[in-house]
Amino acid sequence: MTDSARKLEGRRVAFTGRLATMARAEAQALVRSLGGQPENSVTRRTSILVVGQEGWPLQKDGQLTRKLQMAKKAAVLGHRVAVVGELDWLDDLGLGDQANHIRRRFTLGQLGTLLKIPRSRLQAWMRAGLVAPVESVQGVKYFAYQQVANLRSLWEMTQSGVTIADLRHSLHRLAKWFPSVSSACPSASLLEQQGQILVRLDNGTLAEPSGQLQLDFGDDHEAVAAQSPKDLSAAEWLKRGCACEESGNLDDAARAYRQALFAGGPQADACFNLGNVLYNLGQLGQAAERYRQALELDHAFAAAWNNLGNVLAELGEHDEAIAAFEQALQTCPDYADAHYGLADTLQTVNRFLDARPHWKEYLRLEPMGEWAVYARRCLRVGG
């Protein structure tokens, strides 16, 4: 018998919250295979309560799950139930490899597919500072699964009408009792203003859980009102451009990004953002020039190479588009969007055999979603 099997021999294991690595039935089968007994509720005989990693262990009304409450009561009565996180539990059993995909770093697109969150909302959370990339590789930002899963839980609960008082009370209890899953936004605090649930960021900015920035007319109201556009720095213009872009005011966003370039000189990020806005406005030629400008400033800007490839492909400049996608992948080999764009462009010019490895690599990186369905169809059609 293995060490992991001995660890569950004769032990009763219950689960609460959403598991991230497997379905609940699979987890229960795992317990049985390792000599334990799965339970559907927490009793005085329960040995372990495993808390799912996907989001907070809270009910839809914002209260702690019933099983967590029962485990707490059992502890008060002298029946200790070990409460552990899903990943820690798997590590304890020597099965940490099963959780590697949760510990991975993901692009926004990959996270959106895994968690079924629109990319636009993820981008809003990022711009509002609610979700921060854990690393950036050549312009491609990578995020931790847990922070976005937790923030999604916050969004779902606030949308269903959970009050800030209930949320704060539950999170406070979690922080004291089970800190490893209690923090969705470590750098943020929750508050309520005129009936809205908001998040205050480290820099003092207010944001809704949706990611929509709010104006905070507190002690600094006069300073904000007195600030003239001519007094804005390049960074402030860039921030204003992001806010306009997120709200759908693309013309204003383009003007703000141009002002950022005027105030601070050429900056790769401002050029890239301006290129994105021009692309969305249908001004493909101008967008291509801004992406090229960003690449002159930062030749290893993989996201700019990828977006330039998309623009060139739409313009029918397929050879140049292929070269741009290849450059993006040379800089960042695991860039799923670039594999997709390159495969699609190669498919367009009937280079089916050349497209196949990139379709396959895209599916390895992003196996779910509508684009994955299309990639599989292209693989079948291409033979």
Rosetta blueprint (number, residue, H / E / L):
1 M L
2 T L
3 D H
4 S H
5 A H
6 R H
7 K H
8 L H
9 E L
10 G L
11 R L
12 R E
13 V E
14 A E
15 F E
16 T E
17 G L
18 R L
19 L L
20 A L
21 T L
22 M L
23 A L
24 R H
25 A H
26 E H
27 A H
28 Q H
29 A H
30 L H
31 V H
32 R H
33 S H
34 L L
35 G L
36 G L
37 Q E
38 P E
39 E E
40 N L
41 S L
42 V L
43 T L
44 R L
45 R L
46 T L
47 S L
48 I E
49 L E
50 V E
51 V E
52 G L
53 Q L
54 E L
55 G L
56 W L
57 P L
58 L E
59 Q L
60 K L
61 D L
62 G L
63 Q L
64 L E
65 T L
66 R H
67 K H
68 L H
69 Q H
70 M H
71 A H
72 K H
73 K H
74 A H
75 A H
76 V H
77 L L
78 G L
79 H L
80 R L
81 V L
82 A E
83 V E
84 V E
85 G E
86 E H
87 L H
88 D H
89 W H
90 L H
91 D H
92 D H
93 L L
94 G L
95 L L
96 G H
97 D H
98 Q H
99 A H
100 N H
101 H H
102 I H
103 R H
104 R L
105 R E
106 F E
107 T L
108 L H
109 G H
110 Q H
111 L H
112 G H
113 T H
114 L H
115 L H
116 K L
117 I L
118 P L
119 R H
120 S H
121 R H
122 L H
123 Q H
124 A H
125 W H
126 M H
127 R H
128 A H
129 G L
130 L L
131 V L
132 A L
133 P L
134 V L
135 E E
136 S E
137 V E
138 Q L
139 G L
140 V E
141 K E
142 Y E
143 F E
144 A E
145 Y H
146 Q H
147 Q H
148 V H
149 A H
150 N H
151 L H
152 R H
153 S H
154 L H
155 W H
156 E H
157 M H
158 T H
159 Q H
160 S L
161 G L
162 V L
163 T L
164 I H
165 A H
166 D H
167 L H
168 R H
169 H H
170 S H
171 L H
172 H H
173 R H
174 L H
175 A H
176 K H
177 W H
178 F L
179 P H
180 S H
181 V H
182 S L
183 S L
184 A L
185 C L
186 P L
187 S L
188 A L
189 S E
190 L E
191 L E
192 E E
193 Q E
194 Q L
195 G L
196 Q E
197 I E
198 L E
199 V E
200 R E
201 L L
202 D L
203 N L
204 G L
205 T L
206 L E
207 A E
208 E L
209 P L
210 S L
211 G L
212 Q L
213 L E
214 Q E
215 L L
216 D L
217 F L
218 G L
219 D L
220 D L
221 H H
222 E H
223 A H
224 V H
225 A H
226 A H
227 Q L
228 S L
229 P H
230 K H
231 D H
232 L L
233 S L
234 A H
235 A H
236 E H
237 W H
238 L H
239 K H
240 R H
241 G H
242 C H
243 A H
244 C H
245 E H
246 E H
247 S L
248 G L
249 N L
250 L H
251 D H
252 D H
253 A H
254 A H
255 R H
256 A H
257 Y H
258 R H
259 Q H
260 A H
261 L H
262 F H
263 A H
264 G H
265 G L
266 P L
267 Q L
268 A H
269 D H
270 A H
271 C H
272 F H
273 N H
274 L H
275 G H
276 N H
277 V H
278 L H
279 Y H
280 N H
281 L L
282 G L
283 Q L
284 L H
285 G H
286 Q H
287 A H
288 A H
289 E H
290 R H
291 Y H
292 R H
293 Q H
294 A H
295 L H
296 E H
297 L H
298 D L
299 H L
300 A L
301 F L
302 A H
303 A H
304 A H
305 W H
306 N H
307 N H
308 L H
309 G H
310 N H
311 V H
312 L H
313 A H
314 E H
315 L L
316 G L
317 E L
318 H H
319 D H
320 E H
321 A H
322 I H
323 A H
324 A H
325 F H
326 E H
327 Q H
328 A H
329 L H
330 Q H
331 T H
332 C L
333 P L
334 D L
335 Y L
336 A H
337 D H
338 A H
339 H H
340 Y H
341 G H
342 L H
343 A H
344 D H
345 T H
346 L H
347 Q H
348 T H
349 V L
350 N L
351 R L
352 F H
353 L H
354 D H
355 A H
356 R H
357 P H
358 H H
359 W H
360 K H
361 E H
362 Y H
363 L H
364 R H
365 L H
366 E L
367 P L
368 M L
369 G L
370 E H
371 W H
372 A H
373 V H
374 Y H
375 A H
376 R H
377 R H
378 C H
379 L H
380 R H
381 V H
382 G L
383 G L
